[in-house]
Amino acid sequence: MNHVLAAETVGNPAINISIFVAFVAVTMIVVIRANRKNASASEFFTAGGGFSGPQNGIAISGDYLSAASFLGIAGAIAVYGYDGFLYSIGFLVAWLVALLLVAELLRNTGRFTMADVLSFRLKERPVRMAAALSTLVVSLFYLLAQMAGAGGLVALLLDIHDRTGQSIVIAVVGVLMIAYVLIGGMKGTTWVQIIKAVLLIAGAAVMTFLVLGKFGFNVSEILGQAQNAMGDSADKAVASRDVLAPGAQYGGSTMSKVNFLSLGLALVLGTAGLPHVLMRFYTVPTAKEARRSVVWAISLIGAFYLFTLILGYGAAALVGPDRILSAAGKENAAAPLLALELGGTVLLGVISAVAFATILAVVAGLAITASASFAHDIYASVIKRGKASEDDQVRVSRRCIVVLGVVSIILGILANGQNIAFLVALAFAVAASANLPTIVYSLYWKRFNTRGALWSMYGGLISCIVLIVFSPAVSGGAKAMIPGADFAWFPLSNPGIVSIPLAFVLGIVGTLTSPDRGRPGRNAEMEVRSLTGVGAEGALAH
């Protein structure tokens, strides 16, 4: 396999840029049209609950199928084979956990944010503060991954190899994200996600069909060619990998296998604690529409993850690991390079614009979720003690979006070059540690009280962040975020196997050591509302 540098494989930068600009122009028009009805907090934060089940289901898949799903997973499969596909399996199973455990109950109990549910029968101000802080941290981690993906993708298309140029690209994505959300609110963001989901799934389907056609619709032939291409690599470490069996990435040492278990736990449990996914259930008018949206979402998400298997192995077979790893963006470049191989510069431009759309749509959804949580939970409920008007909440939310955009640009520049599927897995670990135990206990355990909630949320959040900071993901290796430093004492790259059980335990210990027995009347009301949806459409009065 010959080394082919990125400059030879990015296609035509003029075509790439023109397709990018066309997409941004079309979606900005959609966002501006959606801006005509954004007067109230309900309209700005949850689109007034005005989307149908199918529309919301497509938007959920648009929210969920991030750049990590398309670029990161395809790249991981292309380079590691079987172990890369474990991301797809984890992300899909995670959605089933979210559906079965929390989705409909959360929708029936809340109004705008996850904190509405968690504070329903507990002491409102401290619980809202904890839930809002958790939402902000999870959103920042997720934004980090999307920004890093934007840097790698556009670096590939424009042949930008220096970090300064890639940093400028990340800044442009951040500015566009701020504009989308400030102008369109949740309604505009949702329409961008629907457009993006349709384009992404259709694009992946077309590429999958083209890959299968290249090999006579024989999947075994694709797998065999992928293994042969791996063996032809000039890199001995890559050439020795068996991409058809487990272990290429997480095999070998016991610690590597434990790291895989930790990653799997974070992926499977993380979705049920992701605020930006859970918030989508407030954009439909009834519980019935929420259920319909789930059916649509699972169908679309499941089909897409099957496509990633063909795309990943197809990239390994047709592009080869050396071209992928030598390109700007490295593993994240596998899908665009495959598009170039299949359909030339036009297909490359289209698929890359779809990936770029994916990043923009997801960061917009994250930004509005984080800003809504700050404005509704911290500003209105904690600082103003419930006396803030809806206009005040929307104004504060808009300011928060600008601050969040600046912070995410800075963090995205620091994380540039990392595999974005891996970065998203860190966000899942934080969500599963800080949010999931409290959500589950709030919905299913009548004895659960405020101390249990605070111990679980803060304990899960702090332990997860500390373990990530002192893990090999941040320092101590060539692929670390800070490659020149070494302050890693925690051996696992993903801390889920430690921080998630710890958060569950802290919730139990905090509850049982507190004399607080909660409010029985409020418990009964929450149970009826969560199971039936009665009263869910009304405003929450605490």
Secondary structure, DSSP 8 states (H G I E B T S, - for coil): -----GGGTS--HHHHHHHHHHHHHHHHHHHHHHGGG--SHHHHHHGGG---HHHHHHHHHHHHS-HIIIIIHHHHHHHHTHHHHHHHHHHHHHHHHHIIIIIHHHHHH-SSSHHHHHTSSS-HHHHHHHHHHHHHHHHHHHHHHHHHHHHHHHHHHHT--SHHHHHHHHHHHHHHHHHHHHHHHHHHHHHHHHHHHHHHHHHHHHHHHHHHHHTTT-HHHHHHHHHHHHHT-SSHHHHT--TTSTTTTT-SSHHHHHHHHHHHHHHHHHGGG-HHHHGGGGGSSSHHHHHHHHHHHHHHHHHHHHHHHHHHHHHHHHT-HHHHHHSTTGGGGHHHHHHHHHHHHHHHHHHHHHHHHHHHHHHHHHHHHHHHHIIIIIIIIIISTT---HHHHHHHHHHHHHHHHHHHHHHHHHHTTS-HHHHHHHHHHHHHHHTHHHHHHHHH-TT--HHHHHHHHHHHHHHHHHHHHTSTTTBSSTTSSBTT-----S--SS-HHHHHHHHHHHHHHHHHT------HHHHHHHHHHHHH-TTTTS----
